[in-house]
C-alpha cells in the first residue's frame, strides 16, 4: 500500500545486487520474477543476434525448459513469480490440445499468480474453464464476470506474504477483450469497469494491511501507464503483458514501477525491490531482463523431456518441408504475401488481413508445415463479401484514422491489404472527414465508388468489422468458404515452392515521403 515512494535512481542502477540495510529490520527484500505472452513457444527457437564484433549470428532462445531453468536460477525464498497472460495460442500443440498442454506446463513453474490474457480465451470460455480446473496456480481476472452470476471468471485479487512483506495482487484482463477474440468465445461473459474493479481491489487490500500492491495487467504498456497515472497513490508495481513490450529497465510513471518482458519466452524479467514494511514504501528498485539463451547447464531436463513427449506424435508431420524461403519473412512482407495468397485463392478484388493474425516471423531457409501452423495458429476460416467503392473509401478512412492514434505496437491492429494502393496525408487527418486520402487504386485502376467490389478476409475481421472499419453503409453478407487460413497458406507455399517476398508500399503517407 503506497503512502509514498522513494526512488534512489543512482544507487538502484549502480548496485543491482542490493546489500542488506544494516540495522534496519523494517526494510525487506523482494524479487519479482515475471514473463508474459509465451504463446505456447514450448520449444527453443532461433533468433538473429549480433555478436560482440557486430557480426550477425543465430542463437536458440526460449522454450519451457529454458524458462524454468532461468526461473530456478534466480528464484529463492524472497521471490514472487508472476505471469502476465497469453500462454495459449501460437504452436500446433496448443491448438491440437485446445490449451490443455499449456496448463500442464504452467503447473511446472510453481506460479504465485497468472492473469488471463485475451488469447487464453481463443478456444472458448468453457474450454478454458475446464482446463483451468487442472491448474495448481491461482489465476486472476477481476474485470470480467460470468453472465447471470455475481462471480468473476478468475479471482479478482489475492494476498501473498513473501519474506515478511504482505503483497496484494490485482489481476485485470484486456479492457477490450470482447473485440480481441471471436464473439462466440466470450458470449457468456461480460466486462466490468476496469478502473472500478482496480479501485475496489485497492480498498480491500488496504484493509488487509498490505505493504505492497501489484497490478498484474494484460492490457499493454500504454494502458499500464494510464493505470499508473490514475492509481499512483496506491499501486506500487505494474507487471504487464499484451503489447509484447521489451522493457529492459523499468519505466517509472508517477512513482509506479512498470515492467514487461517482451514475448515468446525470450526474456525473463527480474525486479529487485527493497520495501520498508513500516512505511509501506519501496525504497530501492532494480529491474532487468535476462535472455533465456539455450544453455545445457541451465535448462530443466525433465521439463524438456515432458515437452518432447507432448509433441512426439505430431512432430514428423510438422517437420515436413513444403517450400523454401529465400529472404527473411518479417511481419510486413509476410502479411502482404499472405494477403495476396488469400486474394488469389478466393478470386476477389481486394483482401484485408489483420496484422495480429501473423504470429511469427521467419529466418530464410526451409518452410515446414509446423512453421505455417505457428505463423497462423488461430485456424481462422476464410470469408468473402461484396461492398461498394464508396464503402471501401469510408472503411479505409476509419481504419487509417484509428491507426494514427495507436502508439503501442500498431502492427497488431493495422490492416494488411492486397489489390489496393492508397496515398494519404496523415497531417490532414480529422475526425469527420476522409479527405486526407488522396488516391485509391484497385488493381491499378481508380476506385469507382458506384461499383461493387469483392473482398476476402478471415472470420475474425468479419466478426469485428466495426472495430476495424467503423459503421459501414452497406449491409455485409459474408460467405464462409470453410477454408482455414493455415491450409490455404500451406497450399500457396507448396504451389510457389521458392518465396522471395519483398515488402511493397501499398499505403503511402505523402507527408512522410
C-alpha positions, 0 to 999 in steps of 0.5 A: 500500500503506497503512502509514498515512494522513494526512488534512489535512481543512482544507487538502484542502477549502480548496485543491482545486487542490493546489500542488506540495510544494516540495522534496519529490520523494517526494510525487506527484500523482494524479487519479482520474477515475471514473463508474459505472452509465451504463446505456447513457444514450448520449444527453443527457437532461433533468433538473429543476434549480433555478436560482440564484433557486430557480426550477425549470428543465430542463437536458440532462445526460449522454450519451457525448459529454458524458462524454468531453468532461468526461473530456478536460477534466480528464484529463492525464498524472497521471490514472487513469480508472476505471469502476465497472460497469453500462454495459449495460442501460437504452436500446433500443440496448443491448438491440437490440445485446445490449451490443455498442454499449456496448463500442464506446463504452467503447473511446472513453474510453481506460479504465485499468480497468472492473469488471463490474457485475451488469447487464453480465451481463443478456444472458448470460455468453457474450454478454458474453464475446464482446463483451468480446473487442472491448474495448481496456480491461482489465476486472476481476472477481476474485470470480467464476470460470468453472465447471470452470476455475481462471480468473476471468471478468475479471482479478482485479487489475492494476498501473498506474504513473501519474506515478511512483506504482505503483497496484494495482487490485482489481476485485470484482463484486456479492457477490450477483450470482447473485440480481441477474440471471436464473439462466440468465445466470450458470449457468456461473459461480460466486462466490468469497469476496469478502473472500478474493479482496480479501485475496489481491489485497492480498498480491500487490500488496504484493509488487509494491511498490505505493504505492497500492491501489484497490478498484474495487467494484460492490457499493454504498456500504454494502458499500464501507464494510464493505470499508473497515472490514475492509481499512483497513490496506491499501486506500487508495481505494474507487471504487464503483458499484451503489447509484447513490450521489451522493457529492459529497465523499468519505466517509472510513471508517477512513482509506479514501477512498470515492467514487461518482458517482451514475448515468446519466452525470450526474456525473463524479467527480474525486479529487485525491490527493497520495501520498508514494511513500516512505511509501506514504501519501496525504497530501492528498485532494480529491474532487468531482463535476462535472455533465456539463451539455450544453455545445457547447464541451465535448462530443466531436463525433465521439463524438456523431456515432458515437452518432447513427449507432448509433441512426439506424435505430431512432430514428423508431420510438422517437420515436413518441408513444403517450400523454401524461403529465400529472404527473411519473412518479417511481419510486413512482407509476410502479411502482404504475401499472405494477403495476396495468397488469400486474394488469389485463392478466393478470386476477389478484388481486394483482401484485408488481413489483420496484422495480429493474425501473423504470429511469427516471423521467419529466418530464410531457409526451409518452410515446414508445415509446423512453421505455417501452423505457428505463423497462423495458429488461430485456424481462422476460416476464410470469408468473402463479401461484396461492398461498394467503392464508396464503402471501401473509401469510408472503411479505409478512412476509419481504419487509417484514422484509428491507426494514427492514434495507436502508439503501442505496437500498431502492427497488431491492429493495422490492416494488411491489404492486397489489390489496393494502393492508397496515398494519404496525408496523415497531417490532414487527418480529422475526425469527420472527414476522409479527405486526407486520402488522396488516391485509391487504386484497385488493381491499378485502376481508380476506385469507382465508388458506384461499383461493387467490389469483392473482398476476402478476409478471415472470420475474425475481421468479419466478426469485428468489422466495426472495430476495424472499419467503423459503421459501414453503409452497406449491409455485409453478407459474408460467405464462409468458404470453410477454408482455414487460413493455415491450409490455404497458406500451406497450399500457396507455399507448396504451389510457389515452392521458392518465396522471395517476398519483398515488402511493397508500399501499398499505403503511402503517407505523402507527408512522410515521403 
